[in-house]
Amino acid sequence: MAELFGRAEHSVTHLEMRDTYGSNEPDFVAWLGGTSVEELERLGNMNAWVDLIRANVKRGVTFRRARIVSEPHSDYIAFEHAVSGYSNLAGGELVRWLPRPQAKDIPLPGCDFWQIDDGLICWVFQSGDGEPAGFEMSEKPGEVELCRLAFESVWQRAVDHTEYKPS
């Protein structure tokens, strides 16, 4: 990701549309087992991510992450909301949440993506259980425009992380 983010001059956007990611991820497993958010933060498993984002924000790159989520939430989405303070916001990401019914009329791509400066797309693929299944880069104009429009539409409707209350 460092190389991808290093290409950004102004902005990085990330659209997440799944209700589970990496169900074997250690912090998630620990949280399900009763480990507090404070203890997870103390363990520092997200420090490298936070440092990467912070370094890019420091050089003037804006990071916006939008999450389209089902309600009631899956355990993973509840976990993401609980840890966003130390895993996303701490690095300088702006995070918004949009309940899935409010996205019903937005043309969306078939998978999550990162977009660099409203151009380069990094498509992110997951298996059915949310585990990583690869990625693909694209600069095809139609894909670039689809992602730009989809992200901006979601971003305009979504609620800031500090205002969103999980159900």
PAMARMAR-931635 format. One line per field, with one value per residue: residue in three letters; chain; x, y, z of N, C-alpha, C, O, CB in turn; residue number from 1. Coordinates in steps of 0.05 Angstrom, whole numbers, plus 5000, padded with zeros to 4 digits. Glycine has a CB too. Example, Ala and Ser with C-alpha at 12.3 -4.5 7.8 and 13.67 -1.06 7.14 Angstrom:
<nodes>
mivo: ALA; SER
tortor: A; A
nxx: 5264; 5257
nyy: 4886; 4955
nzz: 5156; 5142
caxx: 5246; 5273
cayy: 4910; 4979
cazz: 5156; 5143
cxx: 5264; 5258
cyy: 4934; 5001
czz: 5156; 5157
oxx: 5285; 5268
oyy: 4934; 5023
ozz: 5169; 5161
cbxx: 5226; 5282
cbyy: 4911; 4988
cbzz: 5181; 5114
setor: 1; 2
</nodes>
This chain:
<nodes>
mivo: MET; ALA; GLU; LEU; PHE; GLY; ARG; ALA; GLU; HIS; SER; VAL; THR; HIS; LEU; GLU; MET; ARG; ASP; THR; TYR; GLY; SER; ASN; GLU; PRO; ASP; PHE; VAL; ALA; TRP; LEU; GLY; GLY; THR; SER; VAL; GLU; GLU; LEU; GLU; ARG; LEU; GLY; ASN; MET; ASN; ALA; TRP; VAL; ASP; LEU; ILE; ARG; ALA; ASN; VAL; LYS; ARG; GLY; VAL; THR; PHE; ARG; ARG; ALA; ARG; ILE; VAL; SER; GLU; PRO; HIS; SER; ASP; TYR; ILE; ALA; PHE; GLU; HIS; ALA; VAL; SER; GLY; TYR; SER; ASN; LEU; ALA; GLY; GLY; GLU; LEU; VAL; ARG; TRP; LEU; PRO; ARG; PRO; GLN; ALA; LYS; ASP; ILE; PRO; LEU; PRO; GLY; CYS; ASP; PHE; TRP; GLN; ILE; ASP; ASP; GLY; LEU; ILE; CYS; TRP; VAL; PHE; GLN; SER; GLY; ASP; GLY; GLU; PRO; ALA; GLY; PHE; GLU; MET; SER; GLU; LYS; PRO; GLY; GLU; VAL; GLU; LEU; CYS; ARG; LEU; ALA; PHE; GLU; SER; VAL; TRP; GLN; ARG; ALA; VAL; ASP; HIS; THR; GLU; TYR; LYS; PRO; SER
tortor: A; A; A; A; A; A; A; A; A; A; A; A; A; A; A; A; A; A; A; A; A; A; A; A; A; A; A; A; A; A; A; A; A; A; A; A; A; A; A; A; A; A; A; A; A; A; A; A; A; A; A; A; A; A; A; A; A; A; A; A; A; A; A; A; A; A; A; A; A; A; A; A; A; A; A; A; A; A; A; A; A; A; A; A; A; A; A; A; A; A; A; A; A; A; A; A; A; A; A; A; A; A; A; A; A; A; A; A; A; A; A; A; A; A; A; A; A; A; A; A; A; A; A; A; A; A; A; A; A; A; A; A; A; A; A; A; A; A; A; A; A; A; A; A; A; A; A; A; A; A; A; A; A; A; A; A; A; A; A; A; A; A; A; A; A; A; A
nxx: 5016; 5041; 5070; 5029; 4999; 5039; 5038; 4998; 4980; 4943; 4894; 4865; 4816; 4772; 4726; 4685; 4645; 4627; 4602; 4634; 4702; 4764; 4756; 4789; 4825; 4871; 4859; 4804; 4786; 4805; 4774; 4722; 4727; 4725; 4765; 4781; 4771; 4808; 4850; 4864; 4882; 4926; 4959; 4976; 4972; 4956; 4991; 5030; 4997; 4971; 5016; 5032; 4988; 4987; 5038; 5029; 4986; 5011; 5042; 5005; 4963; 4896; 4855; 4799; 4749; 4695; 4640; 4593; 4540; 4504; 4445; 4413; 4481; 4535; 4578; 4630; 4627; 4609; 4654; 4692; 4671; 4679; 4735; 4753; 4772; 4825; 4847; 4837; 4820; 4861; 4905; 4892; 4852; 4790; 4726; 4665; 4598; 4547; 4483; 4460; 4407; 4403; 4436; 4415; 4400; 4447; 4493; 4540; 4605; 4625; 4658; 4701; 4745; 4805; 4821; 4864; 4878; 4830; 4839; 4877; 4856; 4852; 4828; 4797; 4793; 4756; 4747; 4688; 4683; 4706; 4762; 4825; 4831; 4861; 4881; 4873; 4899; 4876; 4868; 4829; 4786; 4728; 4721; 4749; 4717; 4668; 4681; 4697; 4649; 4614; 4638; 4636; 4581; 4565; 4594; 4572; 4521; 4532; 4544; 4585; 4637; 4638; 4586; 4555; 4518; 4522; 4474
nyy: 4976; 5024; 5039; 5048; 5089; 5127; 5146; 5183; 5251; 5287; 5262; 5204; 5155; 5109; 5057; 5016; 4959; 4911; 4866; 4838; 4828; 4795; 4753; 4724; 4758; 4780; 4821; 4827; 4775; 4773; 4816; 4795; 4756; 4784; 4821; 4888; 4950; 4989; 4957; 4931; 4975; 4989; 4944; 4954; 4935; 4961; 5002; 5007; 5016; 5064; 5098; 5098; 5123; 5172; 5193; 5203; 5238; 5280; 5300; 5324; 5295; 5277; 5230; 5193; 5150; 5110; 5073; 5027; 4998; 4942; 4941; 4910; 4911; 4868; 4828; 4841; 4893; 4921; 4916; 4943; 4995; 5005; 5005; 5044; 5093; 5087; 5060; 5083; 5139; 5160; 5163; 5202; 5194; 5208; 5186; 5158; 5133; 5095; 5071; 5013; 5013; 5067; 5072; 5048; 5068; 5084; 5078; 5027; 4998; 4928; 4912; 4928; 4986; 5025; 5091; 5134; 5201; 5213; 5180; 5129; 5063; 5015; 4955; 4915; 4850; 4801; 4738; 4695; 4693; 4739; 4741; 4764; 4764; 4781; 4833; 4885; 4931; 4990; 5037; 5048; 5091; 5087; 5056; 5086; 5133; 5111; 5095; 5143; 5174; 5139; 5138; 5192; 5201; 5166; 5188; 5239; 5227; 5198; 5190; 5224; 5192; 5204; 5217; 5174; 5121; 5055; 5003
nzz: 5000; 5012; 4967; 4930; 4955; 4956; 4904; 4904; 4898; 4916; 4936; 4966; 4960; 4989; 4982; 5017; 5017; 5038; 5089; 5121; 5135; 5132; 5174; 5206; 5226; 5275; 5315; 5310; 5324; 5376; 5398; 5392; 5429; 5476; 5488; 5503; 5468; 5483; 5502; 5455; 5425; 5456; 5447; 5395; 5342; 5296; 5287; 5245; 5200; 5215; 5219; 5165; 5139; 5166; 5151; 5097; 5098; 5123; 5082; 5052; 5029; 5025; 5058; 5048; 5071; 5058; 5082; 5064; 5096; 5123; 5164; 5218; 5243; 5222; 5262; 5248; 5226; 5270; 5301; 5267; 5271; 5326; 5331; 5296; 5314; 5333; 5291; 5241; 5244; 5276; 5244; 5209; 5172; 5141; 5157; 5137; 5142; 5111; 5113; 5081; 5054; 5040; 4998; 4955; 4904; 4880; 4830; 4834; 4835; 4829; 4870; 4926; 4928; 4921; 4904; 4871; 4869; 4839; 4795; 4782; 4797; 4848; 4850; 4898; 4919; 4954; 4986; 4995; 5051; 5067; 5068; 5042; 4971; 4929; 4882; 4833; 4786; 4752; 4700; 4666; 4632; 4638; 4684; 4721; 4722; 4739; 4791; 4815; 4812; 4841; 4892; 4907; 4908; 4949; 4991; 4997; 5018; 5063; 5135; 5181; 5218; 5274; 5284; 5270; 5294; 5311; 5298
caxx: 5000; 5058; 5076; 5004; 4993; 5060; 5031; 4978; 4988; 4922; 4873; 4860; 4790; 4768; 4699; 4681; 4616; 4622; 4594; 4655; 4729; 4784; 4744; 4810; 4843; 4875; 4845; 4776; 4783; 4808; 4751; 4700; 4733; 4722; 4786; 4770; 4783; 4831; 4872; 4873; 4898; 4952; 4975; 4989; 4973; 4949; 5010; 5042; 4977; 4968; 5040; 5031; 4968; 4997; 5060; 5018; 4970; 5030; 5052; 4983; 4944; 4871; 4845; 4770; 4740; 4666; 4631; 4565; 4537; 4477; 4436; 4433; 4508; 4549; 4598; 4654; 4622; 4609; 4683; 4704; 4663; 4691; 4764; 4761; 4786; 4854; 4857; 4833; 4820; 4886; 4924; 4882; 4831; 4762; 4710; 4636; 4582; 4522; 4467; 4456; 4383; 4407; 4454; 4401; 4398; 4473; 4508; 4564; 4621; 4620; 4676; 4714; 4767; 4820; 4825; 4885; 4874; 4809; 4849; 4884; 4839; 4862; 4805; 4804; 4776; 4755; 4732; 4662; 4684; 4719; 4791; 4836; 4832; 4876; 4875; 4879; 4901; 4863; 4865; 4809; 4769; 4701; 4724; 4757; 4694; 4648; 4690; 4696; 4621; 4603; 4649; 4626; 4552; 4564; 4606; 4552; 4499; 4541; 4546; 4612; 4641; 4631; 4557; 4542; 4514; 4515; 4449
cayy: 5000; 5047; 5047; 5058; 5115; 5145; 5158; 5204; 5278; 5302; 5248; 5175; 5148; 5080; 5050; 4989; 4952; 4885; 4866; 4824; 4828; 4782; 4743; 4712; 4779; 4776; 4841; 4820; 4750; 4781; 4832; 4776; 4741; 4801; 4841; 4915; 4967; 5001; 4938; 4927; 4998; 4986; 4924; 4968; 4920; 4979; 5024; 5011; 5029; 5092; 5113; 5101; 5143; 5197; 5204; 5214; 5262; 5302; 5311; 5338; 5277; 5272; 5203; 5191; 5123; 5108; 5046; 5021; 4976; 4932; 4944; 4911; 4906; 4843; 4831; 4854; 4921; 4933; 4918; 4965; 5021; 5008; 5009; 5064; 5115; 5082; 5047; 5101; 5168; 5167; 5169; 5225; 5187; 5217; 5162; 5161; 5108; 5097; 5047; 5001; 5022; 5094; 5070; 5030; 5079; 5093; 5058; 5020; 4976; 4902; 4905; 4951; 4997; 5049; 5108; 5153; 5226; 5210; 5167; 5101; 5047; 4990; 4939; 4897; 4826; 4784; 4712; 4697; 4697; 4764; 4740; 4776; 4746; 4793; 4861; 4891; 4960; 4998; 5065; 5050; 5114; 5081; 5047; 5110; 5150; 5097; 5096; 5171; 5181; 5123; 5146; 5219; 5198; 5154; 5207; 5261; 5217; 5184; 5205; 5224; 5171; 5213; 5220; 5149; 5103; 5029; 4992
cazz: 5000; 5013; 4939; 4918; 4967; 4948; 4878; 4908; 4901; 4931; 4950; 4965; 4970; 4993; 4986; 5028; 5013; 5049; 5117; 5136; 5124; 5147; 5199; 5222; 5234; 5303; 5332; 5309; 5340; 5405; 5406; 5395; 5454; 5499; 5492; 5500; 5447; 5495; 5502; 5427; 5417; 5470; 5433; 5373; 5316; 5274; 5287; 5219; 5183; 5224; 5211; 5136; 5132; 5178; 5134; 5072; 5105; 5129; 5057; 5039; 5016; 5040; 5057; 5054; 5071; 5061; 5086; 5060; 5115; 5129; 5191; 5240; 5234; 5227; 5284; 5238; 5223; 5297; 5308; 5252; 5283; 5352; 5329; 5276; 5327; 5334; 5266; 5218; 5250; 5288; 5223; 5194; 5153; 5145; 5154; 5137; 5142; 5097; 5114; 5054; 5041; 5030; 4975; 4936; 4877; 4871; 4813; 4848; 4824; 4841; 4892; 4939; 4913; 4928; 4881; 4875; 4855; 4819; 4772; 4785; 4814; 4858; 4857; 4920; 4918; 4977; 4984; 5007; 5080; 5073; 5068; 5018; 4948; 4907; 4874; 4805; 4781; 4727; 4694; 4645; 4637; 4647; 4711; 4737; 4726; 4756; 4819; 4824; 4816; 4862; 4917; 4914; 4915; 4976; 5010; 5002; 5034; 5087; 5160; 5193; 5238; 5301; 5286; 5263; 5317; 5301; 5309
cxx: 5017; 5064; 5052; 4998; 5014; 5055; 5012; 4991; 4969; 4903; 4874; 4832; 4788; 4739; 4697; 4651; 4609; 4614; 4614; 4681; 4747; 4775; 4765; 4831; 4846; 4860; 4815; 4770; 4785; 4784; 4727; 4703; 4731; 4744; 4775; 4784; 4808; 4855; 4882; 4890; 4925; 4970; 4988; 4990; 4968; 4970; 5023; 5023; 4974; 4992; 5040; 5012; 4978; 5019; 5049; 5000; 4988; 5041; 5029; 4962; 4920; 4862; 4816; 4762; 4710; 4658; 4601; 4559; 4508; 4471; 4413; 4460; 4517; 4568; 4622; 4650; 4620; 4638; 4696; 4696; 4677; 4720; 4772; 4776; 4816; 4865; 4855; 4836; 4847; 4907; 4917; 4862; 4805; 4745; 4681; 4623; 4556; 4506; 4459; 4430; 4386; 4425; 4440; 4400; 4424; 4486; 4535; 4579; 4616; 4638; 4688; 4737; 4780; 4823; 4845; 4881; 4853; 4818; 4853; 4866; 4854; 4837; 4814; 4783; 4778; 4740; 4705; 4662; 4700; 4750; 4801; 4838; 4846; 4867; 4883; 4879; 4887; 4864; 4846; 4790; 4741; 4701; 4731; 4733; 4672; 4656; 4689; 4667; 4608; 4613; 4637; 4596; 4549; 4573; 4586; 4529; 4507; 4544; 4575; 4614; 4632; 4601; 4542; 4541; 4506; 4489; 4454
cyy: 5025; 5057; 5060; 5086; 5136; 5158; 5182; 5231; 5294; 5285; 5218; 5170; 5118; 5074; 5021; 4983; 4924; 4887; 4849; 4825; 4812; 4771; 4729; 4732; 4779; 4796; 4834; 4795; 4757; 4797; 4814; 4761; 4758; 4821; 4869; 4930; 4980; 4983; 4933; 4950; 4997; 4966; 4934; 4954; 4938; 5002; 5029; 5024; 5058; 5109; 5118; 5123; 5170; 5210; 5216; 5238; 5286; 5315; 5323; 5321; 5273; 5244; 5203; 5161; 5123; 5079; 5044; 4996; 4968; 4938; 4924; 4902; 4877; 4849; 4846; 4884; 4935; 4936; 4941; 4992; 5026; 5015; 5031; 5087; 5111; 5070; 5064; 5130; 5177; 5175; 5194; 5219; 5200; 5193; 5169; 5134; 5114; 5071; 5038; 5011; 5051; 5095; 5055; 5042; 5091; 5071; 5052; 4998; 4951; 4895; 4931; 4961; 5020; 5065; 5130; 5177; 5225; 5197; 5137; 5087; 5022; 4974; 4919; 4874; 4811; 4758; 4716; 4702; 4722; 4764; 4752; 4756; 4759; 4821; 4864; 4921; 4966; 5028; 5069; 5073; 5108; 5072; 5070; 5127; 5137; 5099; 5124; 5179; 5165; 5133; 5173; 5218; 5186; 5174; 5229; 5252; 5206; 5203; 5202; 5203; 5179; 5215; 5194; 5131; 5076; 5019; 4964
czz: 5000; 4985; 4926; 4929; 4960; 4921; 4881; 4911; 4919; 4947; 4945; 4975; 4971; 4998; 4994; 5027; 5024; 5079; 5134; 5121; 5143; 5174; 5217; 5231; 5264; 5322; 5332; 5326; 5369; 5415; 5410; 5421; 5479; 5505; 5486; 5478; 5458; 5496; 5474; 5418; 5431; 5457; 5408; 5347; 5292; 5271; 5259; 5199; 5190; 5216; 5181; 5128; 5142; 5161; 5108; 5077; 5110; 5103; 5040; 5025; 5035; 5036; 5066; 5051; 5076; 5063; 5082; 5077; 5118; 5158; 5196; 5229; 5239; 5250; 5273; 5235; 5250; 5307; 5294; 5264; 5309; 5351; 5310; 5288; 5326; 5308; 5241; 5225; 5261; 5268; 5206; 5173; 5161; 5139; 5156; 5133; 5128; 5100; 5085; 5040; 5028; 5005; 4952; 4908; 4867; 4854; 4826; 4833; 4839; 4864; 4903; 4922; 4928; 4903; 4888; 4857; 4833; 4793; 4777; 4805; 4822; 4866; 4878; 4920; 4944; 4971; 4997; 5037; 5088; 5073; 5042; 4995; 4924; 4901; 4845; 4801; 4754; 4725; 4670; 4651; 4648; 4676; 4730; 4743; 4743; 4785; 4830; 4830; 4839; 4889; 4925; 4922; 4943; 4997; 5017; 5020; 5061; 5111; 5171; 5215; 5266; 5305; 5281; 5288; 5306; 5314; 5320
oxx: 5009; 5064; 5054; 4993; 5009; 5067; 5010; 5011; 4977; 4896; 4884; 4825; 4801; 4727; 4708; 4634; 4587; 4620; 4610; 4681; 4746; 4785; 4760; 4851; 4826; 4849; 4803; 4751; 4769; 4774; 4712; 4683; 4735; 4743; 4762; 4806; 4828; 4877; 4906; 4910; 4945; 4994; 5009; 5007; 4975; 4966; 5026; 5031; 4974; 4988; 5048; 5019; 4977; 5019; 5059; 5001; 4983; 5047; 5033; 4945; 4923; 4861; 4810; 4768; 4700; 4669; 4586; 4572; 4489; 4489; 4396; 4462; 4508; 4574; 4634; 4668; 4630; 4644; 4710; 4713; 4686; 4730; 4796; 4793; 4831; 4889; 4869; 4853; 4855; 4925; 4933; 4855; 4799; 4748; 4672; 4635; 4543; 4516; 4452; 4431; 4372; 4428; 4452; 4399; 4425; 4489; 4552; 4567; 4604; 4635; 4685; 4747; 4769; 4826; 4843; 4879; 4857; 4806; 4833; 4861; 4868; 4826; 4836; 4759; 4800; 4724; 4699; 4643; 4707; 4762; 4788; 4846; 4842; 4848; 4897; 4862; 4887; 4861; 4846; 4778; 4732; 4684; 4720; 4729; 4660; 4639; 4681; 4662; 4593; 4597; 4628; 4587; 4532; 4560; 4583; 4519; 4491; 4545; 4587; 4594; 4620; 4592; 4518; 4562; 4484; 4483; 4435
oyy: 5046; 5081; 5080; 5104; 5160; 5179; 5198; 5234; 5312; 5293; 5208; 5180; 5103; 5086; 5003; 4999; 4915; 4907; 4847; 4824; 4815; 4780; 4723; 4725; 4779; 4788; 4837; 4795; 4747; 4793; 4818; 4754; 4748; 4836; 4873; 4923; 4983; 4991; 4930; 4947; 5003; 4970; 4925; 4960; 4931; 5019; 5052; 5041; 5075; 5131; 5139; 5140; 5190; 5234; 5236; 5257; 5308; 5339; 5330; 5332; 5267; 5234; 5211; 5149; 5135; 5062; 5058; 4975; 4984; 4939; 4921; 4887; 4864; 4872; 4863; 4900; 4957; 4956; 4957; 5010; 5048; 5030; 5037; 5100; 5129; 5070; 5060; 5144; 5200; 5191; 5205; 5236; 5203; 5180; 5183; 5116; 5134; 5050; 5055; 5017; 5057; 5115; 5050; 5026; 5105; 5049; 5070; 4981; 4951; 4874; 4953; 4947; 5031; 5053; 5143; 5175; 5235; 5201; 5122; 5097; 5009; 4980; 4907; 4879; 4808; 4757; 4737; 4713; 4727; 4785; 4751; 4733; 4750; 4832; 4847; 4935; 4949; 5043; 5089; 5074; 5122; 5079; 5072; 5136; 5150; 5105; 5128; 5190; 5176; 5137; 5176; 5232; 5196; 5178; 5237; 5268; 5205; 5227; 5181; 5198; 5164; 5216; 5191; 5126; 5073; 5025; 4951
ozz: 4989; 4980; 4912; 4914; 4959; 4915; 4863; 4926; 4934; 4970; 4925; 4997; 4956; 5017; 4981; 5036; 5020; 5091; 5158; 5096; 5167; 5195; 5240; 5243; 5279; 5342; 5353; 5342; 5386; 5437; 5429; 5434; 5501; 5524; 5466; 5470; 5444; 5490; 5470; 5405; 5418; 5456; 5400; 5330; 5270; 5254; 5251; 5184; 5173; 5206; 5172; 5112; 5127; 5156; 5099; 5061; 5102; 5103; 5017; 5011; 5059; 5013; 5088; 5030; 5095; 5049; 5095; 5073; 5115; 5175; 5179; 5210; 5257; 5257; 5287; 5241; 5253; 5319; 5306; 5267; 5315; 5368; 5307; 5275; 5320; 5303; 5222; 5213; 5256; 5273; 5192; 5157; 5185; 5118; 5174; 5122; 5132; 5090; 5069; 5016; 5009; 4993; 4931; 4889; 4847; 4863; 4830; 4820; 4861; 4876; 4892; 4905; 4947; 4881; 4909; 4832; 4811; 4772; 4776; 4827; 4806; 4888; 4876; 4922; 4955; 4952; 5009; 5048; 5111; 5078; 5021; 5000; 4901; 4913; 4833; 4811; 4736; 4744; 4657; 4673; 4666; 4692; 4752; 4766; 4760; 4802; 4853; 4852; 4855; 4908; 4948; 4940; 4958; 5017; 5040; 5036; 5080; 5108; 5169; 5230; 5281; 5328; 5288; 5301; 5295; 5337; 5329
cbxx: 4981; 5084; 5086; 4980; 4991; 5086; 5019; 4960; 4991; 4906; 4846; 4882; 4767; 4786; 4682; 4692; 4609; 4647; 4567; 4647; 4740; 4807; 4722; 4824; 4833; 4905; 4850; 4767; 4804; 4834; 4745; 4699; 4759; 4719; 4811; 4773; 4762; 4824; 4862; 4848; 4883; 4947; 4957; 5016; 4953; 4922; 5031; 5051; 4950; 4964; 5065; 5024; 4941; 5007; 5080; 5001; 4952; 5054; 5067; 4993; 4957; 4849; 4863; 4753; 4755; 4651; 4639; 4557; 4548; 4476; 4426; 4424; 4527; 4565; 4607; 4662; 4595; 4592; 4697; 4696; 4632; 4688; 4777; 4736; 4777; 4861; 4843; 4805; 4798; 4897; 4927; 4905; 4828; 4755; 4718; 4627; 4578; 4526; 4441; 4456; 4360; 4418; 4479; 4373; 4377; 4491; 4512; 4557; 4651; 4622; 4699; 4724; 4758; 4848; 4798; 4913; 4901; 4796; 4876; 4913; 4812; 4883; 4794; 4804; 4784; 4741; 4748; 4647; 4697; 4710; 4801; 4864; 4804; 4874; 4889; 4858; 4931; 4834; 4893; 4794; 4766; 4689; 4745; 4779; 4682; 4647; 4719; 4707; 4605; 4611; 4679; 4630; 4538; 4581; 4632; 4541; 4484; 4568; 4526; 4619; 4670; 4645; 4547; 4556; 4493; 4538; 4427
cbyy: 5000; 5041; 5023; 5039; 5112; 5130; 5137; 5197; 5292; 5318; 5258; 5159; 5160; 5068; 5054; 4987; 4953; 4866; 4854; 4794; 4857; 4800; 4725; 4690; 4807; 4779; 4870; 4815; 4729; 4798; 4853; 4757; 4728; 4784; 4835; 4930; 4989; 5011; 4911; 4924; 5024; 4979; 4900; 4975; 4898; 4991; 5019; 4983; 5014; 5093; 5097; 5074; 5136; 5192; 5181; 5192; 5256; 5290; 5290; 5356; 5249; 5292; 5184; 5210; 5105; 5122; 5036; 5016; 4984; 4901; 4973; 4895; 4924; 4833; 4804; 4842; 4926; 4914; 4891; 4964; 5021; 4982; 4984; 5075; 5118; 5064; 5021; 5096; 5174; 5145; 5146; 5239; 5156; 5242; 5141; 5181; 5098; 5105; 5052; 4971; 5022; 5112; 5055; 5025; 5101; 5100; 5069; 5010; 4983; 4882; 4887; 4942; 5008; 5042; 5121; 5141; 5235; 5237; 5179; 5098; 5039; 4993; 4924; 4913; 4808; 4799; 4689; 4672; 4673; 4774; 4711; 4788; 4737; 4777; 4881; 4877; 4969; 4988; 5078; 5023; 5130; 5059; 5024; 5126; 5158; 5067; 5085; 5190; 5176; 5093; 5149; 5238; 5180; 5129; 5219; 5270; 5195; 5170; 5194; 5252; 5163; 5240; 5240; 5135; 5114; 5009; 4991
cbzz: 5024; 5028; 4923; 4924; 4998; 4947; 4860; 4932; 4875; 4911; 4942; 4981; 4951; 5016; 4960; 5057; 4984; 5046; 5120; 5142; 5120; 5152; 5193; 5206; 5224; 5309; 5322; 5280; 5331; 5408; 5384; 5372; 5452; 5523; 5474; 5526; 5438; 5524; 5515; 5408; 5426; 5499; 5426; 5381; 5317; 5277; 5307; 5208; 5187; 5255; 5219; 5123; 5145; 5206; 5128; 5058; 5131; 5145; 5041; 5020; 5009; 5031; 5075; 5037; 5093; 5037; 5115; 5030; 5142; 5123; 5197; 5264; 5248; 5201; 5295; 5211; 5207; 5316; 5301; 5223; 5287; 5368; 5322; 5263; 5355; 5356; 5261; 5206; 5270; 5305; 5205; 5181; 5151; 5128; 5176; 5115; 5171; 5068; 5131; 5055; 5060; 5051; 4982; 4945; 4877; 4896; 4784; 4876; 4823; 4821; 4882; 4967; 4886; 4941; 4871; 4869; 4842; 4814; 4763; 4794; 4799; 4881; 4831; 4948; 4894; 5001; 4996; 5002; 5094; 5098; 5071; 5024; 4940; 4883; 4891; 4785; 4780; 4726; 4687; 4641; 4612; 4630; 4713; 4722; 4699; 4748; 4822; 4803; 4791; 4859; 4916; 4891; 4894; 4977; 4999; 4975; 5019; 5082; 5181; 5204; 5239; 5306; 5266; 5240; 5337; 5307; 5287
setor: 1; 2; 3; 4; 5; 6; 7; 8; 9; 10; 11; 12; 13; 14; 15; 16; 17; 18; 19; 20; 21; 22; 23; 24; 25; 26; 27; 28; 29; 30; 31; 32; 33; 34; 35; 36; 37; 38; 39; 40; 41; 42; 43; 44; 45; 46; 47; 48; 49; 50; 51; 52; 53; 54; 55; 56; 57; 58; 59; 60; 61; 62; 63; 64; 65; 66; 67; 68; 69; 70; 71; 72; 73; 74; 75; 76; 77; 78; 79; 80; 81; 82; 83; 84; 85; 86; 87; 88; 89; 90; 91; 92; 93; 94; 95; 96; 97; 98; 99; 100; 101; 102; 103; 104; 105; 106; 107; 108; 109; 110; 111; 112; 113; 114; 115; 116; 117; 118; 119; 120; 121; 122; 123; 124; 125; 126; 127; 128; 129; 130; 131; 132; 133; 134; 135; 136; 137; 138; 139; 140; 141; 142; 143; 144; 145; 146; 147; 148; 149; 150; 151; 152; 153; 154; 155; 156; 157; 158; 159; 160; 161; 162; 163; 164; 165; 166; 167
</nodes>
